[in-house]
Amino acid sequence: MIDHTGISVADFDKAKSFYDGAFAPLGASLLMMVPAEHTGGVKVGGYGRERPVFWLHEAAAGPGRHYAFTARSRSEVDAFYDAALSADGNNIEAVCHVST
């Protein structure tokens, strides 16, 4: 049910160095850096084996963690979004990796 997760880090380069070493024995590596033009210049990178599942997000302060749940369709994503916003303002998401 959990699709991916992530944490906020104050020093992205230091955290990247740590996770590069820690994940290597597990066969995981940094697979993606989100382009700066999509993040407002904030460093965001995803680790995994086949696809990014653990994300680092450079931030001085904030919620500190992020969870995304797997949806079976785009309409489930939309319904989840509407229900979550009406109930709470937490940073959670549902994603669908099936192309339409």
N, CA, C and O atoms as a printed pandas DataFrame, in Angstrom:
     atom_number atom_name residue_name chain_id  residue_number  x_coord  y_coord  z_coord
0              1         N          MET        A               1    0.806   -1.186    0.000
1              2        CA          MET        A               1    0.000    0.000    0.000
2              3         C          MET        A               1    0.856    1.259    0.000
3              4         O          MET        A               1    0.477    2.246   -0.631
4              5         N          ILE        A               2    1.999    1.262    0.687
5              6        CA          ILE        A               2    2.867    2.445    0.628
6              7         C          ILE        A               2    3.639    2.412   -0.676
7              8         O          ILE        A               2    4.301    1.424   -0.992
8              9         N          ASP        A               3    3.550    3.495   -1.429
9             10        CA          ASP        A               3    4.210    3.605   -2.729
10            11         C          ASP        A               3    5.618    4.159   -2.584
11            12         O          ASP        A               3    6.565    3.619   -3.155
12            13         N          HIS        A               4    5.757    5.245   -1.815
13            14        CA          HIS        A               4    7.077    5.814   -1.550
14            15         C          HIS        A               4    7.006    6.671   -0.294
15            16         O          HIS        A               4    5.926    7.031    0.173
16            17         N          THR        A               5    8.173    6.988    0.240
17            18        CA          THR        A               5    8.260    7.802    1.446
18            19         C          THR        A               5    9.464    8.716    1.334
19            20         O          THR        A               5   10.300    8.547    0.446
20            21         N          GLY        A               6    9.550    9.670    2.221
21            22        CA          GLY        A               6   10.688   10.577    2.175
22            23         C          GLY        A               6   10.847   11.353    3.462
23            24         O          GLY        A               6    9.962   11.373    4.318
24            25         N          ILE        A               7   11.992   11.989    3.577
25            26        CA          ILE        A               7   12.294   12.787    4.751
26            27         C          ILE        A               7   12.899   14.118    4.323
27            28         O          ILE        A               7   13.485   14.237    3.247
28            29         N          SER        A               8   12.743   15.113    5.187
29            30        CA          SER        A               8   13.403   16.401    4.982
30            31         C          SER        A               8   14.776   16.354    5.633
31            32         O          SER        A               8   14.946   15.776    6.706
32            33         N          VAL        A               9   15.752   16.967    4.977
33            34        CA          VAL        A               9   17.116   17.017    5.510
34            35         C          VAL        A               9   17.631   18.448    5.414
35            36         O          VAL        A               9   17.384   19.143    4.428
36            37         N          ALA        A              10   18.347   18.878    6.445
37            38        CA          ALA        A              10   18.885   20.241    6.470
38            39         C          ALA        A              10   20.066   20.399    5.513
39            40         O          ALA        A              10   20.234   21.455    4.902
40            41         N          ASP        A              11   20.882   19.355    5.382
41            42        CA          ASP        A              11   22.071   19.392    4.528
42            43         C          ASP        A              11   21.963   18.256    3.520
43            44         O          ASP        A              11   22.330   17.119    3.813
44            45         N          PHE        A              12   21.461   18.570    2.337
45            46        CA          PHE        A              12   21.215   17.537    1.328
46            47         C          PHE        A              12   22.488   16.782    0.965
47            48         O          PHE        A              12   22.472   15.553    0.891
48            49         N          ASP        A              13   23.584   17.492    0.739
49            50        CA          ASP        A              13   24.813   16.832    0.295
50            51         C          ASP        A              13   25.358   15.871    1.357
51            52         O          ASP        A              13   25.849   14.791    1.029
52            53         N          LYS        A              14   25.269   16.265    2.616
53            54        CA          LYS        A              14   25.707   15.389    3.706
54            55         C          LYS        A              14   24.799   14.157    3.806
55            56         O          LYS        A              14   25.278   13.036    3.977
56            57         N          ALA        A              15   23.482   14.379    3.698
57            58        CA          ALA        A              15   22.539   13.260    3.750
58            59         C          ALA        A              15   22.737   12.341    2.552
59            60         O          ALA        A              15   22.677   11.119    2.691
60            61         N          LYS        A              16   22.975   12.921    1.367
61            62        CA          LYS        A              16   23.201   12.116    0.168
62            63         C          LYS        A              16   24.416   11.226    0.345
63            64         O          LYS        A              16   24.379   10.047   -0.006
64            65         N          SER        A              17   25.481   11.774    0.881
65            66        CA          SER        A              17   26.685   10.986    1.120
66            67         C          SER        A              17   26.403    9.819    2.063
67            68         O          SER        A              17   26.853    8.697    1.830
68            69         N          PHE        A              18   25.648   10.097    3.134
69            70        CA          PHE        A              18   25.291    9.041    4.085
70            71         C          PHE        A              18   24.472    7.947    3.410
71            72         O          PHE        A              18   24.807    6.767    3.522
72            73         N          TYR        A              19   23.395    8.325    2.706
73            74        CA          TYR        A              19   22.524    7.325    2.100
74            75         C          TYR        A              19   23.170    6.615    0.913
75            76         O          TYR        A              19   22.852    5.454    0.652
76            77         N          ASP        A              20   24.066    7.282    0.191
77            78        CA          ASP        A              20   24.821    6.597   -0.868
78            79         C          ASP        A              20   25.544    5.388   -0.281
79            80         O          ASP        A              20   25.492    4.293   -0.842
80            81         N          GLY        A              21   26.218    5.591    0.848
81            82        CA          GLY        A              21   26.953    4.500    1.489
82            83         C          GLY        A              21   26.051    3.483    2.150
83            84         O          GLY        A              21   26.284    2.279    2.046
84            85         N          ALA        A              22   25.011    3.965    2.836
85            86        CA          ALA        A              22   24.128    3.059    3.576
86            87         C          ALA        A              22   23.299    2.173    2.655
87            88         O          ALA        A              22   23.066    1.007    2.973
88            89         N          PHE        A              23   22.852    2.701    1.524
89            90        CA          PHE        A              23   21.989    1.928    0.629
90            91         C          PHE        A              23   22.759    1.028   -0.340
91            92         O          PHE        A              23   22.183    0.094   -0.898
92            93         N          ALA        A              24   24.039    1.294   -0.547
93            94        CA          ALA        A              24   24.821    0.491   -1.497
94            95         C          ALA        A              24   24.762   -1.009   -1.184
95            96         O          ALA        A              24   24.558   -1.797   -2.107
96            97         N          PRO        A              25   24.931   -1.441    0.074
97            98        CA          PRO        A              25   24.858   -2.875    0.359
98            99         C          PRO        A              25   23.483   -3.477    0.087
99           100         O          PRO        A              25   23.358   -4.692   -0.066
100          101         N          LEU        A              26   22.449   -2.633    0.025
101          102        CA          LEU        A              26   21.096   -3.113   -0.253
102          103         C          LEU        A              26   20.790   -3.121   -1.744
103          104         O          LEU        A              26   19.706   -3.532   -2.159
104          105         N          GLY        A              27   21.749   -2.664   -2.552
105          106        CA          GLY        A              27   21.543   -2.608   -3.995
106          107         C          GLY        A              27   20.710   -1.421   -4.432
107          108         O          GLY        A              27   20.174   -1.411   -5.540
108          109         N          ALA        A              28   20.596   -0.413   -3.568
109          110        CA          ALA        A              28   19.821    0.787   -3.888
110          111         C          ALA        A              28   20.776    1.952   -4.104
111          112         O          ALA        A              28   21.867    1.992   -3.537
112          113         N          SER        A              29   20.350    2.893   -4.927
113          114        CA          SER        A              29   21.177    4.062   -5.208
114          115         C          SER        A              29   20.282    5.244   -5.551
115          116         O          SER        A              29   19.068    5.102   -5.699
116          117         N          LEU        A              30   20.901    6.410   -5.675
117          118        CA          LEU        A              30   20.172    7.608   -6.094
118          119         C          LEU        A              30   19.798    7.433   -7.562
119          120         O          LEU        A              30   20.672    7.378   -8.427
120          121         N          LEU        A              31   18.508    7.346   -7.839
121          122        CA          LEU        A              31   18.034    7.100   -9.197
122          123         C          LEU        A              31   17.536    8.348   -9.899
123          124         O          LEU        A              31   17.467    8.386  -11.127
124          125         N          MET        A              32   17.184    9.385   -9.117
125          126        CA          MET        A              32   16.584   10.561   -9.745
126          127         C          MET        A              32   16.795   11.800   -8.895
127          128         O          MET        A              32   16.635   11.774   -7.675
128          129         N          MET        A              33   17.155   12.878   -9.560
129          130        CA          MET        A              33   17.138   14.207   -8.949
130          131         C          MET        A              33   16.048   14.986   -9.675
131          132         O          MET        A              33   16.038   15.053  -10.904
132          133         N          VAL        A              34   15.133   15.573   -8.913
133          134        CA          VAL        A              34   14.074   16.374   -9.509
134          135         C          VAL        A              34   14.712   17.669  -10.016
135          136         O          VAL        A              34   15.451   18.318   -9.274
136          137         N          PRO        A              35   14.442   18.054  -11.258
137          138        CA          PRO        A              35   15.036   19.287  -11.792
138          139         C          PRO        A              35   14.709   20.496  -10.920
139          140         O          PRO        A              35   13.582   20.654  -10.451
140          141         N          ALA        A              36   15.710   21.341  -10.713
141          142        CA          ALA        A              36   15.571   22.521   -9.850
142          143         C          ALA        A              36   14.416   23.417  -10.284
143          144         O          ALA        A              36   13.795   24.066   -9.442
144          145         N          GLU        A              37   14.114   23.465  -11.587
145          146        CA          GLU        A              37   13.018   24.313  -12.042
146          147         C          GLU        A              37   11.650   23.801  -11.588
147          148         O          GLU        A              37   10.664   24.535  -11.645
148          149         N          HIS        A              38   11.586   22.537  -11.135
149          150        CA          HIS        A              38   10.333   21.976  -10.617
150          151         C          HIS        A              38   10.229   22.105   -9.097
151          152         O          HIS        A              38    9.163   21.873   -8.528
152          153         N          THR        A              39   11.319   22.470   -8.446
153          154        CA          THR        A              39   11.332   22.503   -6.974
154          155         C          THR        A              39   11.613   23.883   -6.409
155          156         O          THR        A              39   11.707   24.041   -5.192
156          157         N          GLY        A              40   11.748   24.876   -7.261
157          158        CA          GLY        A              40   12.105   26.205   -6.783
158          159         C          GLY        A              40   13.544   26.273   -6.295
159          160         O          GLY        A              40   13.883   27.108   -5.456
160          161         N          GLY        A              41   14.387   25.393   -6.822
161          162        CA          GLY        A              41   15.802   25.380   -6.458
162          163         C          GLY        A              41   16.148   24.484   -5.292
163          164         O          GLY        A              41   17.321   24.357   -4.940
164          165         N          VAL        A              42   15.144   23.856   -4.680
165          166        CA          VAL        A              42   15.368   22.945   -3.552
166          167         C          VAL        A              42   15.868   21.607   -4.088
167          168         O          VAL        A              42   15.358   21.120   -5.097
168          169         N          LYS        A              43   16.852   21.012   -3.432
169          170        CA          LYS        A              43   17.372   19.703   -3.855
170          171         C          LYS        A              43   16.413   18.604   -3.385
171          172         O          LYS        A              43   16.083   18.510   -2.202
172          173         N          VAL        A              44   15.974   17.775   -4.343
173          174        CA          VAL        A              44   15.086   16.646   -4.067
174          175         C          VAL        A              44   15.593   15.465   -4.877
175          176         O          VAL        A              44   15.708   15.550   -6.100
176          177         N          GLY        A              45   15.896   14.362   -4.200
177          178        CA          GLY        A              45   16.411   13.183   -4.882
178          179         C          GLY        A              45   15.768   11.916   -4.365
179          180         O          GLY        A              45   15.426   11.817   -3.187
180          181         N          GLY        A              46   15.602   10.929   -5.267
181          182        CA          GLY        A              46   14.948    9.679   -4.917
182          183         C          GLY        A              46   15.860    8.473   -5.046
183          184         O          GLY        A              46   16.562    8.315   -6.045
184          185         N          TYR        A              47   15.843    7.621   -4.024
185          186        CA          TYR        A              47   16.630    6.387   -3.972
186          187         C          TYR        A              47   15.746    5.166   -4.193
187          188         O          TYR        A              47   14.559    5.176   -3.869
188          189         N          GLY        A              48   16.340    4.120   -4.747
189          190        CA          GLY        A              48   15.628    2.866   -4.889
190          191         C          GLY        A              48   16.457    1.864   -5.652
191          192         O          GLY        A              48   17.645    2.069   -5.901
192          193         N          ARG        A              49   15.810    0.779   -6.017
193          194        CA          ARG        A              49   16.456   -0.248   -6.846
194          195         C          ARG        A              49   15.973   -0.102   -8.289
195          196         O          ARG        A              49   16.769    0.172   -9.187
196          197         N          GLU        A              50   14.672   -0.286   -8.511
197          198        CA          GLU        A              50   14.121   -0.155   -9.866
198          199         C          GLU        A              50   13.528    1.232  -10.118
199          200         O          GLU        A              50   13.545    1.728  -11.244
200          201         N          ARG        A              51   13.009    1.844   -9.069
201          202        CA          ARG        A              51   12.407    3.176   -9.162
202          203         C          ARG        A              51   12.583    3.864   -7.814
203          204         O          ARG        A              51   12.779    3.193   -6.800
204          205         N          PRO        A              52   12.517    5.190   -7.789
205          206        CA          PRO        A              52   12.692    5.901   -6.523
206          207         C          PRO        A              52   11.542    5.611   -5.552
207          208         O          PRO        A              52   10.369    5.761   -5.896
208          209         N          VAL        A              53   11.902    5.193   -4.334
209          210        CA          VAL        A              53   10.894    4.911   -3.305
210          211         C          VAL        A              53   11.197    5.618   -1.987
211          212         O          VAL        A              53   10.330    5.711   -1.118
212          213         N          PHE        A              54   12.419    6.113   -1.837
213          214        CA          PHE        A              54   12.805    6.842   -0.630
214          215         C          PHE        A              54   13.398    8.173   -1.071
215          216         O          PHE        A              54   14.407    8.212   -1.775
216          217         N          TRP        A              55   12.763    9.266   -0.651
217          218        CA          TRP        A              55   13.118   10.595   -1.139
218          219         C          TRP        A              55   13.742   11.456   -0.059
219          220         O          TRP        A              55   13.326   11.431    1.099
220          221         N          LEU        A              56   14.754   12.224   -0.462
221          222        CA          LEU        A              56   15.346   13.254    0.389
222          223         C          LEU        A              56   14.891   14.604   -0.155
223          224         O          LEU        A              56   14.920   14.847   -1.362
224          225         N          HIS        A              57   14.474   15.467    0.748
225          226        CA          HIS        A              57   13.994   16.800    0.377
226          227         C          HIS        A              57   14.718   17.804    1.255
227          228         O          HIS        A              57   14.563   17.790    2.476
228          229         N          GLU        A              58   15.506   18.673    0.641
229          230        CA          GLU        A              58   16.264   19.658    1.408
230          231         C          GLU        A              58   15.327   20.723    1.971
231          232         O          GLU        A              58   14.625   21.401    1.221
232          233         N          ALA        A              59   15.320   20.863    3.293
233          234        CA          ALA        A              59   14.457   21.852    3.941
234          235         C          ALA        A              59   14.995   22.158    5.331
235          236         O          ALA        A              59   15.396   21.256    6.067
236          237         N          ALA        A              60   14.998   23.430    5.678
237          238        CA          ALA        A              60   15.449   23.839    7.010
238          239         C          ALA        A              60   14.434   23.435    8.071
239          240         O          ALA        A              60   14.810   23.086    9.190
240          241         N          ALA        A              61   13.154   23.481    7.728
241          242        CA          ALA        A              61   12.093   23.109    8.661
242          243         C          ALA        A              61   10.907   22.603    7.868
243          244         O          ALA        A              61   10.798   22.860    6.669
244          245         N          GLY        A              62   10.037   21.900    8.518
245          246        CA          GLY        A              62    8.855   21.379    7.852
246          247         C          GLY        A              62    8.370   20.130    8.539
247          248         O          GLY        A              62    8.787   19.826    9.657
248          249         N          PRO        A              63    7.481   19.395    7.870
249          250        CA          PRO        A              63    6.897   18.221    8.510
250          251         C          PRO        A              63    7.910   17.103    8.752
251          252         O          PRO        A              63    7.703   16.266    9.630
252          253         N          GLY        A              64    8.991   17.080    7.993
253          254        CA          GLY        A              64   10.055   16.109    8.236
254          255         C          GLY        A              64    9.898   14.763    7.574
255          256         O          GLY        A              64   10.887   14.050    7.408
256          257         N          ARG        A              65    8.684   14.386    7.187
257          258        CA          ARG        A              65    8.493   13.087    6.535
258          259         C          ARG        A              65    7.317   13.182    5.580
259          260         O          ARG        A              65    6.495   14.095    5.663
260          261         N          HIS        A              66    7.255   12.219    4.672
261          262        CA          HIS        A              66    6.237   12.210    3.625
262          263         C          HIS        A              66    5.901   10.760    3.320
263          264         O          HIS        A              66    6.793    9.916    3.251
264          265         N          TYR        A              67    4.626   10.468    3.136
265          266        CA          TYR        A              67    4.186    9.131    2.765
266          267         C          TYR        A              67    3.248    9.235    1.575
267          268         O          TYR        A              67    2.410   10.135    1.522
268          269         N          ALA        A              68    3.382    8.327    0.626
269          270        CA          ALA        A              68    2.473    8.263   -0.520
270          271         C          ALA        A              68    1.893    6.849   -0.588
271          272         O          ALA        A              68    2.599    5.863   -0.377
272          273         N          PHE        A              69    0.618    6.773   -0.881
273          274        CA          PHE        A              69   -0.076    5.492   -0.937
274          275         C          PHE        A              69   -0.442    5.155   -2.378
275          276         O          PHE        A              69   -0.743    6.047   -3.172
276          277         N          THR        A              70   -0.415    3.876   -2.712
277          278        CA          THR        A              70   -0.698    3.427   -4.067
278          279         C          THR        A              70   -2.196    3.467   -4.353
279          280         O          THR        A              70   -3.002    2.982   -3.559
280          281         N          ALA        A              71   -2.553    4.039   -5.475
281          282        CA          ALA        A              71   -3.929    4.047   -5.956
282          283         C          ALA        A              71   -4.010    3.178   -7.196
283          284         O          ALA        A              71   -3.016    2.991   -7.897
284          285         N          ARG        A              72   -5.195    2.647   -7.466
285          286        CA          ARG        A              72   -5.364    1.766   -8.625
286          287         C          ARG        A              72   -5.787    2.508   -9.881
287          288         O          ARG        A              72   -5.783    1.933  -10.969
288          289         N          SER        A              73   -6.154    3.788   -9.746
289          290        CA          SER        A              73   -6.584    4.568  -10.910
290          291         C          SER        A              73   -6.418    6.053  -10.611
291          292         O          SER        A              73   -6.248    6.453   -9.459
292          293         N          ARG        A              74   -6.469    6.861  -11.665
293          294        CA          ARG        A              74   -6.395    8.317  -11.488
294          295         C          ARG        A              74   -7.610    8.832  -10.727
295          296         O          ARG        A              74   -7.503    9.783   -9.953
296          297         N          SER        A              75   -8.770    8.205  -10.946
297          298        CA          SER        A              75   -9.962    8.652  -10.226
298          299         C          SER        A              75   -9.842    8.380   -8.730
299          300         O          SER        A              75  -10.356    9.154   -7.923
300          301         N          GLU        A              76   -9.171    7.292   -8.346
301          302        CA          GLU        A              76   -8.911    7.041   -6.927
302          303         C          GLU        A              76   -7.983    8.110   -6.358
303          304         O          GLU        A              76   -8.159    8.543   -5.219
304          305         N          VAL        A              77   -6.995    8.538   -7.145
305          306        CA          VAL        A              77   -6.100    9.614   -6.705
306          307         C          VAL        A              77   -6.909   10.877   -6.430
307          308         O          VAL        A              77   -6.732   11.515   -5.392
308          309         N          ASP        A              78   -7.788   11.238   -7.348
309          310        CA          ASP        A              78   -8.608   12.439   -7.181
310          311         C          ASP        A              78   -9.526   12.326   -5.966
311          312         O          ASP        A              78   -9.667   13.284   -5.207
312          313         N          ALA        A              79  -10.149   11.164   -5.777
313          314        CA          ALA        A              79  -11.049   10.960   -4.642
314          315         C          ALA        A              79  -10.274   11.005   -3.327
315          316         O          ALA        A              79  -10.747   11.575   -2.344
316          317         N          PHE        A              80   -9.093   10.408   -3.312
317          318        CA          PHE        A              80   -8.234   10.443   -2.122
318          319         C          PHE        A              80   -7.867   11.879   -1.791
319          320         O          PHE        A              80   -7.938   12.292   -0.633
320          321         N          TYR        A              81   -7.480   12.628   -2.790
321          322        CA          TYR        A              81   -7.093   14.030   -2.612
322          323         C          TYR        A              81   -8.239   14.836   -1.998
323          324         O          TYR        A              81   -8.047   15.559   -1.020
324          325         N          ASP        A              82   -9.420   14.702   -2.578
325          326        CA          ASP        A              82  -10.574   15.434   -2.067
326          327         C          ASP        A              82  -10.902   15.037   -0.635
327          328         O          ASP        A              82  -11.165   15.900    0.202
328          329         N          ALA        A              83  -10.891   13.744   -0.347
329          330        CA          ALA        A              83  -11.212   13.268    1.003
330          331         C          ALA        A              83  -10.161   13.701    2.010
331          332         O          ALA        A              83  -10.501   14.109    3.121
332          333         N          ALA        A              84   -8.885   13.618    1.638
333          334        CA          ALA        A              84   -7.807   13.984    2.559
334          335         C          ALA        A              84   -7.825   15.473    2.873
335          336         O          ALA        A              84   -7.638   15.862    4.026
336          337         N          LEU        A              85   -8.047   16.308    1.868
337          338        CA          LEU        A              85   -8.078   17.745    2.112
338          339         C          LEU        A              85   -9.271   18.159    2.960
339          340         O          LEU        A              85   -9.167   19.088    3.762
340          341         N          SER        A              86  -10.391   17.491    2.796
341          342        CA          SER        A              86  -11.558   17.850    3.592
342          343         C          SER        A              86  -11.401   17.404    5.036
343          344         O          SER        A              86  -12.030   17.977    5.926
344          345         N          ALA        A              87  -10.572   16.388    5.291
345          346        CA          ALA        A              87  -10.397   15.865    6.648
346          347         C          ALA        A              87   -9.202   16.462    7.360
347          348         O          ALA        A              87   -9.238   16.637    8.578
348          349         N          ASP        A              88   -8.128   16.782    6.620
349          350        CA          ASP        A              88   -6.870   17.178    7.258
350          351         C          ASP        A              88   -5.964   17.812    6.218
351          352         O          ASP        A              88   -6.177   17.649    5.017
352          353         N          GLY        A              89   -4.957   18.532    6.680
353          354        CA          GLY        A              89   -4.035   19.183    5.762
354          355         C          GLY        A              89   -2.661   18.546    5.733
355          356         O          GLY        A              89   -1.701   19.198    5.322
356          357         N          ASN        A              90   -2.529   17.289    6.157
357          358        CA          ASN        A              90   -1.221   16.635    6.185
358          359         C          ASN        A              90   -0.672   16.406    4.789
359          360         O          ASN        A              90   -1.421   16.360    3.813
360          361         N          ASN        A              91    0.649   16.263    4.704
361          362        CA          ASN        A              91    1.346   16.047    3.444
362          363         C          ASN        A              91    1.337   14.558    3.112
363          364         O          ASN        A              91    2.329   13.863    3.332
364          365         N          ILE        A              92    0.213   14.071    2.581
365          366        CA          ILE        A              92    0.102   12.688    2.125
366          367         C          ILE        A              92   -0.392   12.717    0.694
367          368         O          ILE        A              92   -0.998   13.696    0.259
368          369         N          GLU        A              93   -0.138   11.658   -0.029
369          370        CA          GLU        A              93   -0.602   11.610   -1.412
370          371         C          GLU        A              93   -0.888   10.188   -1.818
371          372         O          GLU        A              93   -0.403    9.241   -1.200
372          373         N          ALA        A              94   -1.678   10.043   -2.859
373          374        CA          ALA        A              94   -1.888    8.767   -3.525
374          375         C          ALA        A              94   -1.368    8.943   -4.944
375          376         O          ALA        A              94   -1.528   10.010   -5.538
376          377         N          VAL        A              95   -0.744    7.899   -5.493
377          378        CA          VAL        A              95   -0.206    7.965   -6.847
378          379         C          VAL        A              95   -0.657    6.746   -7.640
379          380         O          VAL        A              95   -0.921    5.684   -7.076
380          381         N          CYS        A              96   -0.740    6.915   -8.943
381          382        CA          CYS        A              96   -1.082    5.818   -9.848
382          383         C          CYS        A              96   -0.010    5.795  -10.932
383          384         O          CYS        A              96    0.195    6.792  -11.624
384          385         N          HIS        A              97    0.672    4.662  -11.082
385          386        CA          HIS        A              97    1.753    4.544  -12.056
386          387         C          HIS        A              97    1.288    3.874  -13.350
387          388         O          HIS        A              97    2.107    3.532  -14.204
388          389         N          VAL        A              98   -0.025    3.687  -13.494
389          390        CA          VAL        A              98   -0.586    3.101  -14.690
390          391         C          VAL        A              98   -0.859    4.213  -15.685
391          392         O          VAL        A              98   -1.514    5.201  -15.353
392          393         N          SER        A              99   -0.364    4.058  -16.900
393          394        CA          SER        A              99   -0.603    5.097  -17.906
394          395         C          SER        A              99   -2.058    5.028  -18.371
395          396         O          SER        A              99   -2.663    3.957  -18.420
396          397         N          THR        A             100   -2.597    6.193  -18.708
397          398        CA          THR        A             100   -4.001    6.234  -19.136
398          399         C          THR        A             100   -4.130    6.144  -20.625
399          400         O          THR        A             100   -5.243    6.164  -21.150
